[in-house]
Amino acid sequence: MATNASNDDFQDKTSAFVSWLKQRRGTKINPKISIVDLRERNAGRVALEDIQEDEELFSIAPSDVLTIQNSSLQRLKPDMLERLDAWNSLILVMIYEDGQGKDSAWWQYLAILPSEFDTLIYWSPSELSELQGSAVLDKIGKDDADSSFKKLLLPILQEHSQLFGHHAQTFGSLNAVPAVLEIAHRMATLIMAYGFDLVAEPPSDEDEEEEPEGSSQSAYELNKGMIPLADLFNADGDLNNAHLLQDESSMTMVALKPIQKGEQIFNDFGQLPRSDLLRRYGYVTDNYKQWDVVEVDIDSIAQAAGKQNPLDDNERETRLELAAKWEVLQDGYDLIRPPRNGDFEFDQTLTFTITALLLDSENCNTAMEAGSPRHPPPSTLIALFFVLGNIIEKRLKAYHTTTAEDVTLLKDAAVQGRRRMAIEVRLGEKEILAMAADEINKRITKLNRAAREEESTSQAKRRRV
């Protein structure tokens, strides 16, 4: 429970932020909405009065969005930003503005953003072990991020430490590395969790001619920014009732449907599985359960297929080239939770990739010439489902708990916080794997029954002859 002091601090920061925002030219805020302290996700927006469908909730000018172009650092040191890719440029801009404290034009906005997170990059090794078996562990990328920050941001922050306000002394000290990593991760987390994709402006001829060498994307083509107010709307896949619209003159949030007085106003992150919701935003909710997936990488698929159709390295590479020709080859494939009361379906890109790996040399050569995939014969289908079964069995063994154990753990009210969120994620994945295994058994049983009936019919015909 929040203390009175923390409530007062929240209200003070909120009032200062709203006052600052209202003073920005081009900002319009519907008086029917208000920022409230929801605690479990920092802040949110609620309706003070009934709101009609398509009613405008707020509108902000593009010049009020925190981007590279709008930062004073861009005007002060444009060459510094041109040396970086777009992602690191925005991180650097936010570090700069944060360092200016109350002298920053964005101070009141930055002050209301959170400084503590439950995103996976902040979890300890023991906390992450609760997600053992989930592919989300391979997507955190903390080591890669650390290397990038050390290589790209650290030299700039050390060389120009005096530019970064109250961070100057730390960035210029022997303790610079941990300090830089800490604040770079904080800004990167804020961008990932709160940043918006922006409508890109077409580059001028001059921009196209003078794109910096060695940069895959000019810092001035960045299509992500921090939109004050928009990022204070919580998100919900089922309760989504607001949507951000963009054009050259404004960023406008509108109601997607009528919103009753007292209801919270929700934006939407899109159809994210809870594993990605946890990784990017630091929380989970049952309303995103419907989009849970289990990710299967191509190496696991090739290994499982090799048990049914042993291949040497060259033969395996040929089959993968065939899958690429069929335009089904991917680094990984998703097993998707079926809709309520719906049947489990395996994506055709996955089944065709396995089919390619199961072909013998003659059929592989024929398929190469044909150019497009064909539905596999029953004999190959049975082998295909055995491959899928092997993949699922291996994935289930990767978790250190069973489904029954997770169900029991979630009944314990003492299991809360990060551990509880991890259990909910891994249990959701196990549920999908169980449904996939059931479907595989049904398909194999059906194929075997059809094969027996066909054999029985053939024998009867031979006896008549």
C-alpha positions in Angstrom: 0.0 0.0 0.0 1.3 3.5 -0.8 2.1 5.8 2.0 0.7 9.3 2.2 4.1 10.7 1.3 4.3 8.7 -1.9 0.7 9.7 -2.7 1.6 13.4 -2.2 4.7 13.0 -4.3 2.7 11.4 -7.1 0.1 14.2 -7.0 2.8 16.9 -7.0 4.6 15.4 -10.0 1.3 14.8 -11.8 0.1 18.4 -11.3 3.5 19.8 -12.5 3.3 17.5 -15.5 -0.2 18.5 -16.5 0.6 22.2 -16.0 3.7 21.9 -18.2 1.8 20.0 -20.9 -1.1 22.5 -21.0 1.5 25.3 -21.6 2.8 23.5 -24.7 1.6 25.0 -27.9 -0.8 22.7 -29.8 -1.8 20.6 -26.7 -5.5 20.0 -26.1 -6.7 17.8 -23.2 -10.3 16.7 -22.8 -11.5 17.8 -19.3 -13.4 14.6 -19.0 -10.2 12.6 -18.4 -7.8 12.5 -15.4 -4.5 10.9 -14.4 -4.9 8.6 -11.4 -2.4 6.6 -9.3 -3.1 3.0 -9.9 0.1 1.7 -8.2 0.3 -1.6 -9.9 1.3 0.1 -13.1 2.3 3.6 -11.9 -0.4 5.8 -13.4 -3.4 5.6 -15.7 -6.2 7.6 -17.2 -9.9 7.4 -16.1 -13.0 9.1 -17.4 -14.5 11.8 -15.1 -17.6 11.9 -17.3 -19.2 9.7 -19.9 -17.2 9.8 -23.2 -18.7 9.2 -26.6 -17.3 7.0 -29.3 -14.7 8.8 -31.5 -14.5 11.7 -29.0 -11.0 13.2 -28.8 -9.2 12.5 -25.5 -6.2 14.7 -26.2 -4.1 16.1 -29.0 -0.4 16.9 -29.0 1.7 18.6 -31.7 4.6 16.7 -33.1 7.0 19.3 -31.7 6.0 18.3 -28.2 7.0 14.7 -28.7 10.4 13.8 -27.2 12.5 12.8 -30.2 16.0 13.3 -31.5 14.9 16.2 -33.6 13.1 18.0 -30.8 15.9 17.6 -28.2 18.2 20.5 -27.5 21.1 18.1 -27.8 20.3 17.8 -31.5 20.8 21.5 -31.9 23.8 21.6 -29.7 25.7 18.6 -31.0 24.1 17.2 -34.2 27.3 15.5 -35.3 27.3 13.5 -32.1 23.9 12.0 -32.9 24.8 11.3 -36.5 27.5 8.9 -35.4 24.9 6.6 -33.8 22.1 4.4 -34.9 18.5 5.5 -34.2 18.0 3.5 -31.1 21.2 4.6 -29.3 20.6 8.2 -30.5 17.3 8.4 -28.7 18.8 6.8 -25.6 21.6 9.4 -25.6 19.0 12.2 -26.0 17.1 11.0 -23.0 20.2 10.7 -20.9 21.1 14.3 -21.9 17.7 15.7 -21.0 17.6 13.8 -17.8 21.0 15.2 -16.9 19.8 18.7 -17.3 17.3 18.3 -14.5 14.9 21.2 -14.1 16.8 23.1 -16.9 15.5 20.5 -19.4 12.4 21.5 -21.4 11.2 17.9 -20.7 11.9 17.9 -17.0 8.3 17.6 -15.8 7.6 14.8 -18.2 10.7 12.8 -17.3 10.0 13.2 -13.6 6.7 11.4 -13.9 8.2 8.3 -15.7 9.0 5.3 -13.5 12.6 4.5 -12.4 12.0 0.9 -11.2 10.9 -1.9 -13.5 9.9 -5.5 -13.6 11.0 -6.1 -17.2 13.2 -9.2 -17.6 16.4 -7.3 -18.1 16.2 -6.3 -14.4 15.6 -9.9 -13.1 18.3 -11.7 -11.1 19.6 -15.1 -12.3 17.5 -16.9 -9.7 14.4 -15.0 -10.7 15.1 -15.8 -14.4 15.5 -19.5 -13.5 11.7 -19.5 -12.9 11.4 -19.1 -16.7 13.6 -22.1 -17.5 12.3 -23.8 -20.7 10.7 -20.6 -22.1 12.2 -19.2 -25.3 11.8 -15.7 -23.9 15.1 -16.1 -22.0 16.9 -16.0 -25.4 15.2 -12.7 -26.2 16.3 -10.6 -23.2 19.7 -9.6 -24.8 21.2 -7.9 -21.7 24.8 -8.9 -22.6 24.3 -7.6 -26.2 22.9 -4.4 -24.9 25.8 -3.9 -22.5 28.3 -4.4 -25.3 26.5 -1.9 -27.5 26.3 0.7 -24.7 30.0 0.3 -23.9 31.0 0.5 -27.6 28.7 3.3 -28.7 27.6 5.4 -25.8 30.4 5.1 -23.2 33.0 6.8 -25.3 30.7 9.8 -26.1 29.6 10.2 -22.5 33.1 10.1 -21.2 34.5 12.4 -23.8 31.7 14.9 -23.5 30.8 14.3 -19.8 30.5 18.1 -19.1 27.4 18.3 -21.4 25.4 15.9 -19.3 24.5 18.1 -16.4 24.3 16.3 -13.0 25.7 13.1 -14.6 28.9 14.9 -15.6 30.9 14.0 -12.6 30.0 10.3 -12.7 30.5 9.9 -16.4 34.0 11.5 -16.1 35.0 9.3 -13.2 36.5 5.8 -12.9 33.0 4.6 -12.0 31.6 5.6 -15.4 30.9 2.1 -16.8 28.4 0.8 -14.2 26.7 4.3 -14.1 26.4 4.4 -17.9 25.0 0.9 -18.1 22.5 1.7 -15.4 21.1 4.8 -17.0 21.3 3.5 -20.5 19.2 0.5 -19.5 16.7 2.7 -17.8 16.2 4.9 -20.9 16.1 1.9 -23.2 13.5 0.3 -21.0 11.4 3.5 -21.0 11.6 3.7 -24.8 10.6 0.0 -25.2 7.8 0.3 -22.7 6.5 3.8 -23.4 7.8 4.8 -26.8 5.5 5.0 -29.8 6.1 4.3 -33.5 5.8 7.6 -35.3 4.6 8.4 -38.8 7.8 8.8 -40.7 8.3 12.0 -42.7 9.6 11.5 -46.2 13.3 12.5 -46.4 14.3 15.5 -48.6 16.6 15.0 -51.5 19.4 16.6 -49.4 18.8 14.1 -46.6 19.1 11.2 -49.1 22.3 12.5 -50.5 24.0 13.1 -47.2 23.2 10.0 -45.1 26.0 9.4 -42.7 28.4 6.6 -43.8 28.5 3.5 -41.6 25.0 4.0 -40.3 22.2 1.7 -41.5 19.6 4.3 -40.4 20.2 8.0 -40.0 19.4 9.3 -36.5 17.1 11.8 -38.3 14.9 9.0 -39.7 14.0 7.7 -36.3 10.4 6.5 -36.2 10.1 6.2 -32.5 9.4 8.9 -29.9 8.1 9.5 -26.4 4.6 11.1 -26.5 3.8 12.8 -23.2 0.4 11.8 -21.9 -0.1 9.0 -24.4 2.3 6.7 -22.5 0.3 7.2 -19.3 -2.6 5.1 -20.7 -2.4 1.5 -19.6 -2.9 -1.2 -22.1 -5.3 -4.1 -22.2 -6.1 -6.5 -25.1 -9.7 -7.0 -24.2 -10.6 -3.7 -22.5 -8.9 -1.5 -25.2 -11.2 1.5 -25.7 -8.8 4.2 -27.0 -6.4 4.5 -30.0 -3.7 6.9 -31.1 -4.1 8.6 -34.5 -1.2 10.4 -36.2 -0.9 12.9 -39.0 1.6 15.6 -39.9 0.0 18.1 -37.5 -0.9 16.2 -34.4 -0.9 13.0 -32.3 -4.5 12.5 -31.2 -6.0 9.9 -28.8 -9.6 9.1 -29.5 -12.2 6.8 -27.9 -12.9 3.6 -29.8 -16.2 3.1 -28.1 -18.3 4.8 -25.4 -16.5 5.0 -22.1 -18.5 5.3 -18.9 -17.7 7.7 -16.0 -15.1 6.1 -13.7 -13.9 3.6 -16.3 -10.2 3.3 -17.0 -9.1 4.3 -20.5 -6.9 1.6 -22.2 -4.7 1.7 -25.2 -3.5 -1.6 -26.7 0.0 -3.1 -27.2 -1.3 -5.4 -29.9 -1.5 -9.2 -29.9 1.5 -9.9 -27.7 2.0 -13.3 -25.9 2.4 -12.8 -22.1 6.1 -13.8 -22.4 6.7 -10.7 -24.5 4.4 -8.6 -22.4 6.6 -9.5 -19.4 9.8 -9.0 -21.3 8.9 -5.6 -22.7 6.5 -4.1 -20.1 7.2 -6.0 -16.9 3.7 -7.4 -16.2 1.3 -10.1 -17.2 -2.5 -10.2 -17.4 -5.0 -13.0 -18.3 -6.4 -10.7 -21.0 -3.3 -11.5 -23.1 -3.4 -15.2 -22.5 -5.3 -15.8 -25.7 -2.1 -14.7 -27.6 0.3 -17.0 -25.8 2.7 -18.9 -28.1 5.4 -21.5 -27.8 8.4 -20.7 -30.0 10.3 -23.6 -31.7 13.7 -22.8 -33.3 14.8 -24.3 -36.6 17.7 -26.2 -35.0 15.3 -28.2 -32.7 13.2 -28.9 -35.7 16.1 -30.2 -37.8 17.3 -32.3 -34.9 13.9 -33.9 -34.4 13.4 -34.5 -38.1 16.9 -36.2 -38.2 15.6 -39.0 -36.0 13.0 -39.8 -38.6 15.1 -39.1 -41.7 18.9 -39.2 -40.8 20.8 -36.7 -43.1 24.4 -35.5 -43.3 25.2 -31.8 -43.1 25.0 -31.3 -46.9 21.7 -33.2 -47.3 20.2 -31.2 -44.4 21.3 -28.0 -46.0 19.7 -29.0 -49.3 16.4 -29.6 -47.5 16.6 -26.3 -45.8 17.3 -24.6 -49.2 14.2 -26.3 -50.5 12.2 -24.9 -47.5 13.6 -21.5 -48.4 12.6 -21.9 -52.0 9.1 -22.7 -50.8 9.3 -19.5 -48.7 8.6 -21.3 -45.4 12.0 -21.3 -43.8 12.3 -19.3 -40.7 14.6 -19.0 -37.7 11.7 -20.1 -35.5 8.0 -21.0 -35.6 5.1 -20.4 -33.2 2.7 -22.9 -31.7 -0.3 -20.8 -31.2 -3.0 -21.1 -28.5 -6.3 -22.0 -30.4 -9.3 -19.7 -30.0 -11.8 -20.8 -27.3 -13.6 -23.9 -28.4 -11.5 -24.0 -31.6 -9.2 -26.8 -32.9 -5.5 -26.7 -32.6 -3.8 -25.9 -35.9 -0.2 -26.2 -36.9 1.1 -23.4 -39.1 1.8 -24.5 -42.6 5.2 -22.9 -42.7 6.2 -25.2 -39.8 4.7 -28.4 -41.4 6.1 -27.7 -44.8 9.6 -27.1 -43.3 9.4 -30.4 -41.6 8.1 -32.0 -44.8 11.2 -30.8 -46.7 13.5 -32.3 -44.0 11.7 -35.7 -44.3 12.1 -36.0 -48.1 14.4 -38.6 -49.6 16.9 -37.5 -52.3 14.6 -38.4 -55.2 11.6 -36.6 -53.9 13.7 -33.7 -52.8 15.1 -33.3 -56.3 11.5 -33.5 -57.7 10.3 -30.9 -55.3 13.2 -28.6 -56.2 12.1 -28.7 -59.8 8.4 -28.3 -59.0 9.1 -25.1 -57.0 6.1 -25.0 -54.8 5.2 -27.2 -51.8 2.6 -30.0 -52.0 0.6 -31.6 -49.3 2.6 -34.6 -48.0 1.4 -38.2 -48.5 -0.1 -40.1 -45.5 3.2 -41.9 -44.8 5.1 -38.6 -44.6 2.4 -37.1 -42.5 2.8 -39.8 -39.8 6.5 -39.1 -39.7 5.8 -35.4 -39.6 3.6 -35.7 -36.5 6.2 -37.9 -34.9 8.7 -35.1 -35.4 6.3 -32.6 -33.8 5.7 -35.0 -31.0 9.4 -35.3 -30.4 9.8 -31.5 -30.3 7.0 -31.1 -27.9 8.2 -33.8 -25.6 11.7 -32.2 -25.5 10.2 -28.7 -24.8 8.1 -30.0 -21.9 11.2 -31.6 -20.3 13.0 -28.3 -20.5 10.7 -26.8 -17.7 11.8 -27.7 -14.2 8.2 -28.0 -13.0 5.1 -29.9 -14.2 1.8 -28.4 -15.2 0.2 -29.8 -12.0 2.9 -28.2 -9.8 2.4 -24.8 -11.4 -1.3 -25.0 -10.9 -0.7 -25.7 -7.2 1.8 -22.9 -6.9 -0.7 -20.3 -8.3 -3.2 -21.3 -5.7 -0.8 -20.2 -3.0 -1.5 -16.6 -2.2 2.0 -16.2 -0.9 3.4 -16.7 -4.4 3.5 -13.1 -5.7 5.5 -10.7 -7.7 8.1 -11.8 -10.3 7.8 -15.4 -9.4 4.1 -15.5 -9.9 4.4 -13.8 -13.3 7.0 -16.3 -14.4 4.8 -19.2 -13.3 1.8 -17.8 -15.3 4.0 -17.5 -18.4 5.5 -21.0 -18.3 2.1 -22.5 -17.4 0.5 -20.9 -20.4 3.2 -22.3 -22.6 2.8 -25.8 -21.1 -1.0 -25.6 -21.8 -0.3 -24.9 -25.5 2.2 -27.8 -25.6 -0.4 -30.1 -24.0 -3.0 -29.1 -26.6 -0.5 -29.6 -29.4 0.4 -33.1 -28.1 -3.3 -34.0 -27.9 -3.8 -32.9 -31.5 -0.8 -34.9 -32.6 -2.1 -38.1 -31.0 -5.5 -37.5 -32.7 -3.9 -37.0 -36.1 -1.7 -40.1 -35.8 -4.6 -42.3 -34.6 -6.7 -41.1 -37.5 -3.9 -41.7 -40.0 -3.2 -45.2 -38.6 -6.9 -46.0 -38.8 -7.1 -44.9 -42.4 -4.0 -46.9 -43.2 -5.5 -50.1 -41.6 -8.8 -49.6 -43.5 -6.9 -49.1 -46.7 -4.9 -52.3 -46.1 -8.0 -54.2 -45.2 -9.7 -53.1 -48.4 -6.7 -54.1 -50.5 -6.6 -57.5 -48.8 -10.2 -58.1 -49.6 -9.7 -57.2 -53.2 -6.8 -59.6 -53.5 -8.9 -62.4 -52.0 -11.6 -61.8 -54.5 -9.1 -61.9 -57.4 
